[in-house]
Amino acid sequence: MPLNLYQLVLKAKEKDAIALNRIIQVFSKQMNAYSRRLDQEDTLQDLTIFLIELIPKLCLDKEYLKNDKILLAYISKSLKHKYFRLAKKSATKISKEVDLQETLQIPYHDNPDQESFMHDLFMHLNSKERDILTMIYIYGFSVKEISFINNVTRQAINQTKNRALHKLKLAI
């Protein structure tokens, strides 16, 4: 008779490697999907380690966690939140790389006034607006991708983009 998720978690908390392996198998499809979306080398390993560390921390004293559906949803949501944290970390890394690449790739040698002009224009924008414009126009991210990475709605990203473009238009 196969064990339910609650029983597997109880056994895994008692250091049963087979039960822990079966729990990882239960969530492997979700973790693989998140890993493909983020397209980073270590995402699958990070999510697996997170799951392994989560199991001993689960407090199963609460009666509602004895229900397999609720326990499954709880662990699944925890993995989703970990994925969002990894995505934000990746987005922060990308935005830092964008800033460096902008500095290195934009040739201002011909016209020193152009550098000053561009710098003055971007000073009218806050960091969030600069990041969104950079991700859209330099890296070619879609509004949907940026909203997913930042865990906000597409409407919020569009409003920020339009506000930034309006500020630039007024500054010119």
Helices and strands as residue ranges (DSSP letters): H 5-13, H 17-38, H 43-57, G 63-66, H 68-105, H 112-122, H 127-137, H 143-150, H 154-171
